[in-house]
Amino acid sequence: MAEGPVAERGVLTASDEVWDTAVRQAEVIGPLAEKARVGLADADEAAATLRITRRQVYVLLARWRAGEGVVSDLLPGRSSGGRGGGRLPDEAEAIVAEVLPRRYLKRQRRTVAAVHREIARQCRGRGLWVPSRGTVVRRIARLEPVSSTTAREGSEAARRLRSAGGVPPAVTGLLEQVQVDHTPVDVIVVDEQHRMPIGRPYLMAAIDVASRCVVGLVVTLEAPSATSVGLCLAHAVTDKRPWLERLGAEAVWPMSGKRRELYVDNAAEFKSEALRRGCEQHGVKLRYRPPGLPHFGGIVERLIGTMMELAHELPGTTFSSTAERGAYDSDKAAALTMRELQRWLALAVACYHGQVHETLCRTPAGVWAEKAAGAASVTVPNETAFLVDFLPVVRRTLSRSGFVIDYVQYYSDALKPWIARREDLGRFVLRRDPRGISRIWALDPDGTDYLEVPYRTLSRPPISAWEQKAAVARLRELGRAEVDEDALFAMVAQMRQITDSASAATRKARRDRQRRTQTPPRPRPAPPPKPPASQDGGGVARPFEVIEQW
């Protein structure tokens, strides 16, 4: 059973002189306290022996009887007032307690002098005695260190004040836990057309804790989002050979399969409904690191740090800081396109898998091969079908003309059975890939399958969600109170024309053009079913009896 803290009563903290005095007093007061009644004669004799007054003898006697009968009972008590004590009036204390959180415990990090001036101003305004600056300093010193440092400097600065907070749980099984994290790549890439710099892309990586093998990797120009998380997970569960062939990378990367637990930090993109539902769908347990304990995700953090160190050898690197970069011109030296950077990363991962890991004392590839021999990993044959479960969720009602999302209409003949009973179906769950919004996936009312629904007007070009939002914002700037689909796509075409003409001049235009090239193309329509063969070898063509008017 746990016990409370044990108090230190001065056995070690008292000075030698004070301790010796208490020992001499205990030798006299101890036997005296055993008497039922201590008269004046006994008190005077004890006072003479200890060279103190009669009154002090009775005080020591009372302390001995009230205590535990040990020497420390007779040590001098600590003053509750005096130097270091709280002697401010209640009104002044209230002002100090009000000003410190509002002025001192802020990220602006005001000085003690500024805080003292504010306290003095309020005290004078109320006719109170003004506390000294030293008093304010002592009140600040009483604040809880972790919370006050967090309020003034942030959680990172307060990390050194916290305990280690335990040890991350041990992981031994293959794909038992996969850690995922992201970072801007310390390299500036160039566009495909003009080979001009367009900025730093983002990297999201997934690593298997047991084997230290990289199981997923995605590089995008878009900021981290639920979609990029889904892309990374889809890359982790599918066979990577077709992807390597498209990149032209001659590398072996057999690490793939469904993980049992996904371990992530507390960023917003890891808390979306799409990610939570997608993990539930595929039996993946989603766990978050304890807040303020980044070492619980140290494995993926170290992986990303290692990859960025390697990236510092590439042309166009930004290094880790401006001080480290010095006079190096990253824009001028930039040479790699997004495709070339992905191919380099794939080769770097293959090399990493073949090197001895200092923690495992083995190569990650060897550990993977050994553990994979005992348990077959489950891969996903259809990457698109898997990705759909992690795309952002939109809920819309079905109308006679299909679905409308952000002024864009979507329709398919396969919706007709649902349209007839749409009033009883409520809102549909729709998923849309922000990289290309030319199609959506609608969950059927039974909740079993997703139906792919394209643009209602198939002649519309594929665009991304960021192009759609930029076009709507531009139309609003031009004073359009209402936005329709025709105006939206006309504005997108106009913006693309401006971007194409300016792509050789500005970085943002080149980046926008490159982001547009990453928009997935419109999928090829499925061939129409062949008509059934007639029994008599010939048939008579008849017109449709009913043509529905829309």
C-alpha positions in Angstrom: 0.0 0.0 0.0 1.4 3.4 -1.0 2.1 5.8 1.8 2.3 9.5 1.9 5.5 11.6 1.8 7.8 11.5 4.9 8.5 14.9 6.3 12.1 16.1 7.0 11.9 17.7 10.5 15.3 19.2 10.6 17.5 16.2 11.3 19.7 17.2 8.4 18.7 20.7 7.6 19.3 22.2 11.1 22.7 23.7 11.7 25.2 22.0 14.0 24.7 24.8 16.6 21.0 24.7 16.6 21.0 20.8 16.7 23.4 20.7 19.6 21.2 23.1 21.6 18.1 21.0 20.9 19.9 17.9 22.1 20.9 19.6 25.4 17.4 20.8 25.9 16.0 17.3 25.2 18.2 15.8 27.9 16.6 18.1 30.5 13.0 18.6 29.1 12.5 14.8 28.4 12.7 13.6 32.0 10.9 16.7 33.2 7.9 16.0 30.9 7.4 12.5 32.4 6.3 14.1 35.7 2.5 14.6 36.1 3.1 18.1 37.4 6.1 20.4 36.9 6.2 22.9 39.7 8.1 26.2 39.9 11.1 24.7 41.6 11.6 22.1 38.9 11.1 24.8 36.2 13.6 27.1 37.8 16.2 24.3 38.1 15.8 23.4 34.4 16.0 27.1 33.4 19.3 27.4 35.4 20.7 24.3 33.7 19.8 25.4 30.2 20.4 29.1 30.9 16.9 30.2 29.7 13.9 31.7 31.5 11.2 29.9 33.4 8.7 30.8 30.7 10.9 29.3 27.9 11.1 26.1 30.0 7.3 25.8 30.0 7.2 26.5 26.2 9.7 23.7 25.5 7.8 21.4 27.8 4.6 22.1 25.9 6.2 21.4 22.6 7.8 18.2 23.8 4.4 16.9 25.1 2.6 17.9 21.9 5.2 16.3 19.7 6.6 12.8 19.4 9.2 12.9 22.1 12.1 13.4 19.8 14.9 16.0 19.6 13.4 17.7 16.5 10.3 18.7 18.5 12.5 21.3 20.2 14.0 22.8 17.1 13.1 26.4 16.5 9.9 26.8 14.5 9.8 28.7 11.2 8.2 32.1 11.2 5.1 32.5 9.2 5.8 36.2 8.5 8.9 38.2 8.2 11.3 38.0 5.2 9.7 36.1 2.4 6.3 36.0 4.0 3.1 37.2 2.6 2.2 40.5 4.2 0.4 42.3 1.4 -3.2 43.5 2.1 -5.8 41.3 0.6 -6.8 43.9 -2.0 -3.2 44.2 -3.2 -2.8 40.4 -3.3 -6.0 40.3 -5.4 -4.5 42.8 -7.9 -1.3 40.8 -8.2 -3.2 37.6 -8.7 -5.3 39.2 -11.5 -2.4 40.9 -13.3 0.1 38.0 -13.4 -2.1 35.7 -15.6 -3.2 38.6 -17.8 0.2 40.3 -18.3 3.0 37.9 -17.3 1.7 34.5 -18.4 1.4 35.5 -22.1 3.5 34.6 -25.2 4.4 38.3 -25.5 6.7 37.6 -22.5 6.5 41.0 -20.8 9.3 41.8 -18.4 8.9 41.9 -14.6 9.3 45.7 -14.7 6.4 46.0 -17.1 4.2 43.8 -14.9 5.2 45.7 -11.7 4.3 49.0 -13.4 0.8 47.7 -14.2 0.3 46.4 -10.6 1.5 49.8 -9.2 -0.8 51.7 -11.5 -3.9 49.7 -10.3 -2.9 49.9 -6.7 -2.5 53.7 -6.8 -5.8 54.0 -8.6 -7.5 52.2 -5.7 -5.5 54.0 -3.0 -3.6 50.9 -1.9 -0.1 50.4 -0.8 2.1 49.6 -3.8 4.1 46.3 -3.4 7.8 46.4 -4.2 9.3 44.9 -7.3 10.9 42.2 -5.1 7.5 41.2 -3.8 6.3 40.7 -7.5 9.4 38.6 -8.2 8.6 36.4 -5.3 5.0 35.9 -6.4 6.2 35.0 -9.9 8.7 32.5 -8.3 5.7 30.7 -6.6 4.0 30.0 -10.0 4.0 26.4 -11.2 7.1 26.1 -13.5 5.7 23.9 -16.2 2.4 25.8 -16.7 4.0 29.2 -16.5 6.8 28.2 -19.0 4.2 26.7 -21.3 2.1 29.9 -21.2 5.1 32.2 -21.9 7.3 30.1 -24.2 5.3 27.2 -25.5 5.1 23.4 -24.8 8.5 22.7 -26.4 10.3 25.0 -24.0 8.5 23.4 -21.1 9.4 19.9 -22.2 12.7 19.9 -20.2 10.8 20.7 -17.0 8.6 17.6 -17.4 9.5 14.1 -16.4 10.1 11.6 -19.2 6.5 10.4 -18.7 7.1 6.7 -19.0 8.4 4.4 -21.8 6.5 3.7 -25.0 5.0 0.2 -25.0 7.1 -2.6 -26.5 6.2 -3.7 -30.1 7.5 -7.0 -31.5 5.0 -8.1 -34.1 5.2 -7.2 -37.8 2.8 -4.3 -38.6 1.6 -4.4 -35.0 2.2 -0.7 -34.9 3.0 1.7 -37.7 4.0 5.3 -36.9 3.1 8.1 -39.4 4.3 11.7 -39.5 5.1 14.4 -42.0 7.5 17.3 -42.7 8.4 19.8 -45.4 11.2 18.4 -47.4 14.5 20.3 -47.1 14.8 20.6 -50.9 13.4 23.0 -53.4 12.0 21.3 -56.5 11.5 22.6 -60.0 8.5 22.3 -62.4 8.4 19.8 -65.2 8.1 22.3 -68.1 10.5 25.2 -67.4 12.8 23.5 -64.7 12.3 26.6 -62.5 12.0 26.5 -58.7 8.4 26.0 -57.3 9.2 25.6 -53.6 9.4 22.8 -51.0 7.1 19.8 -51.2 5.7 17.8 -48.2 6.8 14.3 -47.2 4.6 11.9 -45.3 6.2 8.6 -44.2 4.9 5.4 -42.4 7.3 3.1 -40.6 6.8 -0.3 -39.1 8.0 -0.2 -35.5 9.0 -3.9 -35.1 11.2 -4.1 -38.2 12.0 -0.4 -38.7 11.0 -0.8 -42.4 9.4 2.1 -44.3 6.0 0.8 -45.5 4.5 3.9 -47.0 5.7 7.2 -48.5 4.0 10.1 -50.3 5.3 13.4 -51.6 2.9 16.2 -52.4 2.8 19.9 -53.0 -0.3 20.2 -50.9 -0.1 20.8 -47.2 -0.7 17.7 -45.0 -4.4 16.7 -44.9 -6.6 13.7 -44.4 -6.2 13.0 -48.1 -2.4 12.8 -47.9 -2.7 10.5 -44.9 -5.0 8.3 -47.0 -2.5 8.3 -49.9 0.3 7.3 -47.5 -1.8 4.5 -46.1 -2.9 3.3 -49.5 0.8 3.3 -50.6 1.6 1.2 -47.5 -1.0 -1.6 -48.1 -0.5 -2.1 -51.9 2.2 -3.7 -53.9 4.9 -1.1 -54.7 6.2 -2.7 -57.9 3.9 -0.8 -60.3 4.7 2.5 -58.5 8.4 1.8 -58.8 8.0 1.0 -62.5 6.2 4.2 -63.2 9.0 6.1 -61.5 11.7 4.2 -63.3 13.3 3.2 -60.0 15.1 -0.1 -60.1 14.7 -1.0 -56.4 13.2 -3.8 -54.3 10.6 -2.7 -51.8 8.5 -5.7 -50.7 7.3 -4.1 -47.4 3.5 -3.7 -47.6 0.4 -4.9 -45.8 -2.4 -3.8 -43.5 -1.3 -2.6 -40.1 -3.0 -3.4 -36.9 -2.4 -0.1 -35.2 -1.7 3.3 -36.6 0.2 5.6 -34.1 0.1 9.3 -34.9 0.5 12.6 -33.2 -2.3 15.0 -32.4 -2.3 17.1 -35.6 -5.7 18.0 -37.1 -5.2 15.9 -40.2 -5.0 12.8 -38.0 -8.3 13.5 -36.3 -10.6 13.7 -39.3 -13.8 11.7 -39.6 -12.5 10.2 -42.8 -9.4 8.8 -41.2 -11.3 7.5 -38.1 -13.9 5.8 -40.2 -11.4 4.4 -42.7 -9.3 2.9 -39.9 -12.5 1.3 -38.4 -13.5 0.0 -41.8 -10.2 -1.9 -42.2 -9.7 -3.0 -38.7 -6.9 -0.6 -37.9 -6.7 0.7 -34.3 -6.0 4.5 -34.4 -3.9 5.7 -31.4 -2.5 9.1 -30.6 0.7 10.0 -28.8 0.3 11.4 -25.3 0.3 15.2 -25.6 3.7 16.8 -24.8 5.6 13.5 -25.1 7.1 13.5 -28.6 9.5 10.7 -27.7 6.6 8.3 -27.9 6.8 8.8 -31.7 10.5 8.9 -31.8 10.9 6.1 -34.3 9.2 7.9 -37.2 10.7 11.3 -36.1 14.2 9.7 -36.3 13.4 8.3 -39.8 12.3 11.7 -41.1 15.4 13.3 -39.5 17.7 10.7 -41.3 16.0 11.3 -44.6 16.3 15.1 -44.3 20.0 14.7 -43.5 20.4 12.7 -46.8 18.3 15.4 -48.6 20.9 18.0 -47.6 23.2 16.4 -50.2 20.8 17.1 -53.0 21.0 20.2 -55.2 18.6 22.9 -54.1 18.6 21.9 -50.4 17.5 24.4 -47.9 19.4 22.7 -45.0 17.9 22.7 -41.6 18.1 26.4 -40.9 19.2 29.7 -42.5 22.3 29.7 -40.4 23.3 26.3 -41.7 22.5 27.3 -45.3 24.6 30.4 -45.1 25.2 32.0 -48.6 24.1 28.9 -50.5 21.5 29.8 -53.1 18.9 27.0 -52.9 16.7 28.4 -55.7 19.6 28.8 -58.1 20.9 25.3 -57.4 17.4 23.6 -57.5 17.4 20.8 -60.2 15.0 18.0 -59.2 11.4 17.7 -60.3 8.7 16.1 -58.1 9.0 12.8 -60.1 12.8 12.8 -59.7 12.6 13.5 -56.0 10.2 10.6 -55.5 12.5 8.3 -57.5 15.5 9.4 -55.3 13.5 8.8 -52.1 12.5 5.3 -53.3 16.2 4.4 -53.9 17.2 6.0 -50.6 14.6 3.9 -48.8 15.8 0.7 -50.5 19.4 1.5 -49.4 18.1 2.2 -45.8 16.5 -1.2 -45.7 19.8 -2.9 -46.5 21.9 -1.1 -43.9 22.4 -2.4 -40.4 20.2 -0.6 -37.9 22.1 0.4 -34.8 19.1 -0.4 -32.5 18.2 -3.8 -34.1 21.9 -4.7 -34.9 20.4 -6.1 -38.1 19.2 -4.8 -41.4 15.5 -3.8 -41.4 15.0 -5.9 -44.6 16.4 -9.0 -42.8 14.1 -8.4 -39.8 11.1 -8.0 -42.1 11.9 -11.2 -44.1 12.2 -13.2 -40.8 9.0 -11.9 -39.3 7.1 -12.1 -42.6 8.0 -15.7 -42.9 6.0 -16.6 -39.9 2.9 -14.5 -40.6 1.6 -13.6 -44.1 0.8 -9.9 -44.5 -2.5 -8.8 -46.1 -2.2 -6.5 -49.0 -4.8 -4.6 -50.9 -5.1 -5.3 -54.6 -7.1 -2.2 -55.5 -5.5 1.0 -54.3 -8.3 3.3 -55.4 -10.9 1.2 -53.5 -8.8 1.4 -50.4 -8.2 5.2 -50.8 -12.0 5.9 -51.1 -12.4 4.9 -47.5 -10.0 7.6 -46.4 -11.3 10.5 -48.6 -13.0 13.5 -47.0 -16.7 13.0 -46.3 -19.4 15.2 -47.6 -23.1 14.7 -47.0 -25.7 15.9 -49.5 -29.3 15.2 -50.4 -30.1 13.7 -53.8 -32.2 15.8 -56.3 -33.6 14.9 -59.7 -30.4 16.3 -61.3 -28.1 14.3 -59.0 -25.7 15.8 -56.3 -24.3 19.3 -56.1 -21.1 19.9 -54.2 -19.5 23.4 -54.3 -21.6 24.5 -57.3 -20.6 21.4 -59.3 -23.3 18.9 -60.4 -22.7 15.1 -60.4 -25.0 12.7 -62.2 -25.1 9.1 -63.3 -27.9 7.0 -64.8 -27.2 4.5 -61.9 -28.8 7.1 -59.6 -32.3 6.8 -61.1 -33.5 4.1 -58.7 -32.5 6.3 -55.8 -34.0 9.4 -57.3 -37.4 7.8 -57.4 -37.4 7.3 -53.6 -35.0 10.2 -52.7 -37.5 11.7 -50.2 -37.2 8.7 -48.0 -33.4 8.3 -48.2 -32.1 11.4 -46.4 -28.6 12.7 -47.0 -26.1 10.5 -48.8 -22.5 10.0 -47.7 -20.2 11.2 -50.5 -16.5 11.1 -50.8 -14.4 13.3 -53.1 -10.7 13.4 -53.9 -9.5 17.0 -53.5 -6.8 16.4 -56.0 -9.4 15.8 -58.7 -13.1 16.6 -58.3 -14.3 15.3 -61.6 -15.9 12.4 -59.9 -17.3 11.5 -56.5 -18.2 8.2 -54.8 -21.7 7.9 -53.3 -22.4 5.3 -50.7 -25.6 3.4 -51.5 -28.5 3.6 -49.0 -27.7 0.1 -47.7 -24.2 1.2 -46.8 -22.5 -1.6 -48.7 -21.0 -0.2 -51.9 -19.7 3.1 -53.3 -21.0 4.2 -56.7 -18.7 6.3 -58.9 -20.6 9.4 -60.1 -19.0 11.7 -62.7 -19.7 15.3 -63.7 -23.2 15.8 -64.9 -21.6 17.7 -67.9 -18.9 15.3 -69.0 -17.2 17.9 -71.2 -16.0 19.7 -68.1 -12.2 19.4 -67.5 -10.8 17.7 -64.4 -10.0 20.3 -61.8 -8.7 20.2 -58.2 -10.5 21.4 -55.1 -8.0 24.2 -54.6 -8.7 25.5 -58.2 -12.4 25.4 -57.4 -12.0 27.4 -54.2 -9.7 29.9 -55.9 -12.2 30.4 -58.8 -15.1 31.0 -56.3 -13.1 33.5 -54.4 -12.2 35.3 -57.6 -15.9 35.4 -58.6 -16.8 36.9 -55.2 -14.1 39.6 -55.7 -15.7 40.5 -59.0 -19.0 41.1 -57.3 -20.8 37.9 -58.3 -23.5 37.5 -55.7 -24.4 34.0 -57.1 -22.0 31.5 -58.5 -23.1 28.9 -61.0 -21.3 26.0 -62.6 -20.8 27.7 -66.0 -19.2 30.8 -64.4 -17.0 28.5 -62.1 -15.5 26.6 -64.9 -15.1 29.7 -67.1 -13.1 31.3 -64.3 -11.0 28.1 -63.9 -10.2 28.2 -67.6 -9.3 31.9 -67.4 -7.1 31.3 -64.3 -5.3 28.4 -66.0 -4.6 30.5 -69.1 -3.1 33.2 -66.8 -1.0 30.7 -65.0 0.3 29.1 -68.2 1.3 32.5 -69.6 3.0 33.5 -66.3 4.5 30.1 -65.4 7.9 31.1 -66.7 7.9 34.3 -64.6 6.7 33.6 -61.1 7.2 30.8 -58.6 3.6 30.7 -57.5 2.3 30.3 -61.0 4.8 27.5 -61.7 3.7 25.8 -58.4 0.0 26.1 -59.3 0.7 24.7 -62.8 2.6 21.7 -61.2 -0.2 21.1 -58.7 -2.6 21.0 -61.7 -0.6 18.4 -63.4 -0.9 16.2 -60.3 -4.7 16.2 -60.7 -5.7 12.6 -61.5 -7.0 12.3 -65.1 -10.7 11.5 -65.7 -11.1 7.8 -65.7 -12.0 6.1 -69.0 -15.7 5.3 -69.2 -16.5 1.6 -69.1 -17.4 0.2 -72.5 -21.1 -0.3 -73.0 -22.4 -3.8 -72.6 -22.8 -5.9 -75.8 -26.4 -6.4 -76.9 -27.6 -9.9 -76.3 -27.5 -12.2 -79.4 -31.0 -12.7 -80.9 -32.4 -16.2 -81.2 -33.6 -15.8 -84.8 -30.5 -14.3 -86.2 -32.1 -10.9 -86.9 -34.0 -8.2 -85.2 -36.1 -5.2 -85.9 -35.0 -1.9 -84.4 -37.7 -0.1 -82.5 -37.8 3.5 -81.2 -37.9 4.1 -77.4 -41.5 4.3 -76.2 -40.8 6.9 -73.5 -38.1 9.5 -73.4 -37.8 11.1 -70.0 -37.6 14.9 -70.1 -35.2 16.7 -67.7 
